[in-house]
């Protein structure tokens, strides 16, 4: 009896996709969920790590920077891997980096080993985020704004669940090492799933950026700094500087006692992230209908105004700084949809550089806002976040849908 190859077709939101596309789509969702879960894990466990090993806050800061360094490196490497090897191999690489990094990090006590381990974790996280986003932009070009917002909302869910899980494990007497070891229970099946993915044969040229149609020399000459690309690089730098800066200093802003929410500073940080997640879910409904440029313009202007109202308005409006997360939420995924729509075959390489600029913003934004806070007070440090977002509004006039 002759076996028949059955091609499964599934319809999601009106789009018919083959079995391979379906597996890649699930892979993109898993990659962003794992990204959110492990990206926030360092913040939930760093105090326990420092206490056990007797490290100073400065060393703790260096360890955290190691993850950002890995993320930054991944944006270049993963972009090249996507163009050359496709989504499946890039996702498998990310899973291996995460497994190796997490297990080594949990077993390490020496600062150099911890740095190497968390660098691998950062490498895996950056690769997961870039790969997951690229799958959506390649296979769903017409609705990528909507789907990217949903995808980043999944990352937000992971970021919300992570501290809850850590708190529960700490409550049961587990150490920070066991928290990371327990993460392997998530990483192993996810990586195994990546290995099982079968890339759609008909679309392999698409997912690798039409690599077979362009020579290496031609690809090397692809302009990375066209005006439209440069605008989006700057916008992503500014956005990540604002988001990470606000997320880093918002608790201190409320704890400083200049508002009526000093006793609930940690809850205000949670509110910021909850707003980010809900905003992306709601934003996925209208970004493609309203227009991507208009959505970014509205969101960045509203977020900037929210922060200013929270800082300089009456005490009751101080909560607006935390609420700004709901408006910030759609900027990054919608901007990613914009740059992926520019005519260029090497989508992985271009998006890799775009993510790299965001990584730089994430590193330098909190640092610059901290310097301003030291010199002028925490209020003016937070104002800088509003300035970053207002600058994005200005850049919108250089962007076309």
RALIN-V508415 format. One record per backbone hydrogen bond with DSSP energy under -0.5 kcal/mol. CO is the residue of the C=O (numbers start at 1). NH is the residue of the N-H. E is the energy in kcal/mol with one decimal. If there is no record, write none. Layout:
CO;NH;E
CO;NH;E
This chain:
4;6;-0.8
5;7;-0.6
6;8;-0.7
8;19;-0.6
10;12;-0.6
10;17;-2.2
12;15;-1.8
14;16;-0.5
15;12;-2.3
17;10;-1.9
18;22;-2.5
19;23;-2.4
20;24;-2.2
21;25;-2.7
22;26;-2.3
23;27;-2.2
24;28;-2.2
25;29;-1.8
26;30;-2.7
27;31;-2.4
28;32;-1.9
29;33;-2.1
30;34;-2.7
31;35;-2.0
32;36;-2.4
33;37;-2.3
34;38;-2.5
35;39;-2.4
36;40;-1.2
38;42;-0.7
40;44;-1.1
41;45;-1.3
42;46;-1.7
45;49;-2.1
46;50;-2.6
47;51;-2.2
48;52;-2.2
49;53;-2.4
50;54;-1.5
50;55;-1.1
56;60;-2.0
57;61;-2.5
58;62;-1.9
59;63;-2.3
60;64;-2.2
61;65;-2.2
62;66;-1.5
63;67;-0.9
64;67;-0.8
64;68;-1.3
65;69;-2.4
66;70;-1.9
67;71;-2.3
68;72;-2.7
69;73;-2.3
70;74;-2.1
71;75;-1.5
72;76;-0.7
73;76;-0.7
73;77;-2.1
74;78;-3.3
75;79;-0.7
76;80;-1.7
77;81;-2.4
78;82;-2.7
79;83;-1.6
80;84;-2.0
81;85;-3.5
81;86;-0.9
82;86;-1.0
85;89;-0.5
86;90;-1.3
87;91;-2.6
88;92;-2.4
89;93;-2.3
90;94;-2.1
91;95;-2.4
92;96;-2.3
93;97;-2.4
94;98;-2.4
95;99;-2.5
96;100;-2.7
97;101;-2.7
98;102;-2.8
99;103;-2.2
100;104;-2.1
101;105;-2.5
102;106;-2.3
103;107;-1.0
104;108;-0.8
105;108;-0.8
110;114;-2.3
111;115;-2.4
112;116;-2.4
113;117;-2.5
114;118;-2.7
115;119;-1.9
116;120;-1.8
117;121;-2.0
118;122;-2.6
119;123;-2.4
120;124;-2.6
121;125;-2.7
122;126;-2.6
123;127;-2.0
124;128;-2.4
125;129;-2.5
126;130;-2.3
127;131;-2.6
128;132;-2.6
129;133;-2.0
130;134;-2.3
131;135;-2.1
132;136;-1.2
133;137;-2.0
134;138;-2.1
135;139;-2.3
136;140;-2.2
140;143;-0.6
143;147;-2.5
144;148;-2.7
145;149;-1.4
146;150;-1.8
147;151;-2.6
148;152;-2.5
149;153;-1.4
150;154;-1.6
151;155;-1.4
152;156;-1.8
153;157;-2.0
154;158;-2.0
155;159;-2.2
156;160;-1.8
157;161;-2.5
158;162;-2.0
159;163;-0.8
160;164;-0.9
161;165;-2.7
162;166;-2.5
163;167;-2.4
164;168;-1.9
165;169;-2.4
166;170;-2.9
167;171;-2.0
168;172;-1.0
169;174;-2.4
170;173;-1.6
175;179;-1.6
176;180;-1.8
177;181;-2.6
178;182;-2.4
179;183;-0.8
180;183;-0.6
180;184;-0.6
181;184;-1.4
182;185;-1.2
183;186;-1.3
183;187;-2.4
184;188;-2.8
186;190;-1.5
187;191;-2.8
188;192;-2.4
189;193;-2.1
190;194;-2.1
191;195;-1.9
192;196;-1.4
193;197;-0.9
194;197;-0.8
197;199;-0.6
200;203;-1.2
201;204;-1.0
203;207;-2.6
204;208;-1.3
205;210;-4.0
206;209;-1.7
210;213;-1.5
211;214;-1.2
215;219;-2.3
216;220;-2.1
217;221;-1.0
219;222;-1.3
226;230;-3.1
227;231;-2.1
228;232;-1.5
229;233;-2.4
230;234;-2.4
231;235;-2.2
232;236;-2.4
233;237;-2.3
234;238;-2.7
235;239;-2.5
236;240;-2.6
237;241;-2.1
238;242;-2.2
239;243;-3.3
240;244;-2.4
241;245;-1.5
242;246;-2.8
243;247;-2.7
244;248;-1.9
245;249;-2.1
246;250;-2.2
249;253;-2.4
250;254;-2.1
251;255;-2.7
252;256;-1.7
253;258;-0.6
254;257;-1.3
259;262;-0.5
261;264;-1.4
262;265;-0.9
264;268;-2.0
265;269;-1.5
266;270;-1.9
267;271;-2.4
268;272;-1.8
269;273;-1.7
270;274;-2.7
271;275;-2.6
272;276;-1.6
273;277;-2.1
274;278;-2.8
275;279;-2.5
276;280;-1.6
277;281;-1.7
278;282;-2.6
279;283;-2.9
280;284;-1.6
282;285;-1.5
282;286;-0.6
283;286;-0.8
283;287;-2.2
286;290;-3.4
287;291;-1.6
291;295;-2.2
292;296;-2.4
293;297;-2.6
294;298;-2.6
295;299;-2.6
296;300;-2.7
297;301;-2.0
298;302;-2.6
299;303;-2.5
300;304;-2.2
301;305;-2.3
302;306;-2.4
303;307;-2.1
304;308;-2.0
305;309;-2.5
306;310;-2.3
307;311;-1.8
308;312;-2.8
309;313;-1.6
314;317;-1.7
315;260;-0.6
315;318;-1.7
316;319;-0.6
317;320;-2.3
318;321;-1.6
319;322;-0.6
319;323;-2.0
320;324;-1.4
322;325;-1.5
323;326;-2.0
323;327;-0.6
324;327;-0.8
324;328;-2.6
325;329;-1.6
327;330;-0.6
328;331;-1.5
328;332;-0.6
329;333;-0.6
330;334;-1.9
331;335;-2.5
332;336;-2.2
333;337;-1.7
334;338;-1.7
335;339;-2.3
336;340;-1.8
337;341;-0.7
338;341;-1.0
339;342;-1.1
342;344;-0.8
345;347;-2.2
346;350;-2.3
347;351;-2.7
348;352;-2.0
349;353;-1.8
350;354;-2.1
351;355;-2.8
352;356;-1.9
353;357;-2.1
354;358;-1.5
355;359;-2.3
356;360;-2.1
357;361;-2.1
358;362;-2.4
359;363;-1.4
360;364;-2.8
361;365;-2.7
362;366;-0.5
363;367;-0.7
364;368;-2.9
365;369;-2.5
366;370;-1.9
367;371;-2.1
368;372;-2.3
369;373;-2.1
370;374;-2.2
371;375;-2.0
372;376;-3.2
372;377;-0.5
373;377;-1.8
377;381;-1.4
378;382;-2.1
379;383;-1.8
380;384;-1.2
381;385;-0.7
382;385;-0.7
382;386;-1.2
383;387;-2.1
384;388;-2.3
385;389;-1.8
386;390;-2.4
387;391;-2.2
388;392;-1.4
389;393;-1.6
390;394;-1.6
391;395;-1.9
392;396;-1.3
394;397;-1.2
395;398;-2.3
396;399;-1.4
